[in-house]
Amino acid sequence: MEPSTQKLIHTFGALADLGQEIAGTGDFSEMVRTSMHLLLGTLALRRGAVVECSGAGSLRCVALWGLRDQVVNGIEIAEEDKPAFLSGEPTELLVRNSSTTKGFLNRYRDRFAEEGIELVFPMVVRGEITGLVLLGGKASGEEFSDQDFDTVRAMVRHIGVGIHTHRLLEQVEQRAEENRKLYEEVRERYRETVRAFAAAIDVKDKYTQGHSERVGRYSEIIAREMGWSEEEVEGIQIAGYLHDIGKLIVDRDIINAPYNIDAKNSSELNRHPAAGYEILAPIKHPYADIPLMARHHHERLDGRGYPDGLTDEQIPLGAKIVSLADSFDAMTTDRPYRRRRSFEDVVRDLRENSGKQFDGKVVAAFARAILKEVNGETKDRRITKMLGKTYLEGPHVATLLEELITDLSYEKAQKAQR
Ligand SMILES: [Fe+2]
C-alpha cells in the first residue's frame, strides 16, 4: 500500500473518531481536547490550541498542547478582521510565508512565530467565527503539504461544528432555565391570586372565617394520604381554596343568614357550585379539573346532592375529597346558631354517611392522616393547628379513628364481594 493511501486511511479513521467525539454528549472540554489530540496525532504535530471566540472577538483557550497557557492573552479578532475570515478565502493563514501587511495575521505574526505557531485556522460555522485552531511543530520537519491542509481543514471544520453545537445547546439550556423560572413565577402569581380569592370568599361569610383556607389544607392532606402526586396535591389544595368561589355572586345576606333559610334563599345559595364552575371554567389553570371540583363539591354518592345529582362513579374523586374536607370543617367549627360537634359525634357522622354522602375510601384516608398525627407520626401537626390543641386530645380519639378505618375497610371488602 502506498504511503499516501495509508495516510489517507489514517485520516479517515481520525475523522470518524472525531465525528464520534463531537456527536457524543459527554463533557465539552474533554471533547475538544480529544479532538485536538486526534488532529495533532494525524499530522504528527508538537503544538496546538483550540481557541474559542466570543461574539465580541475576545479569545479563550479550550484545549492546549505544547503551548503556554497565555498563548492568546491580549489577542483579539477585530471587527475589520472578520470579513477576511468570513469570506472563506483564505481559510488558513500560513504564518511564515504570509505576506499580508494588514489585518489579524500582520498584527500578531511575530507573536505567533515566537510561540512556534505556524498555522492559524479560523473556524467558521454558519457565518459565525466560532474560534481559531493554532498549530505548529511538525515532527518530521517537513513543510505542510496540500494533503495536510485538506486534512486539517476537514478536522477543523468538525471541531468548529462541535463548538457551535455546544453553544447552541447552552443557549437552549439557558432559555429553558429562563422559561422554567418564568413559569414558576407565573405559578406563584397564580397561587397568590387564588389565596387572595379564598380570603375574599371567606370575608363575605362572616361566620366561617378561614373556611376556604382550611378546606384547601384538609383536601391536600387527604389527597397526599391517598398517594396523589405532588402536582395533583397542589391542584386539589387550589380547588379547596376556590370551592366556594361561586358564593361571590350570592347575596351577602343569604350567606350570612344566622338560622335556617327559606326555600327560595336556599335555592339561591345552592347556585354557588354551578356559579363557581362558570367563574373558573374560562380560566386556564395550571392544574387539572379545578372547575369540576368546585362544581361537584355538594354532590352525594346517593345522587341526592346538587347541582347535577351525580352518583358515586360519576363524581370526580377530587370533588369527593373537597366535599369531605368542606363538611368536616363545617362540623368542627362553631356557627352562630350552634357549637361545633364533638370529635366522637363527627366520627359517627362520617361512618353513617360513608357510602351515602361521602366516599368510604376518602373518609378512611382522612382518618388515617388524623390518626398519624394523633400518634405523633407526623412532624408538623397541621390538623391539630386547625382544630385547636384540645380537640384531638384523649385516648378515645385514636380508638375512634382505628375503629372507623377498620369498619370502612370491612365495608369496602363486603362491597367488593357483592
Ligand atoms: Fe360550598
Residues whose N, C-alpha, C, O or C-beta is under 5 A from the ligand:
A	BS01	LIG	H243 D244
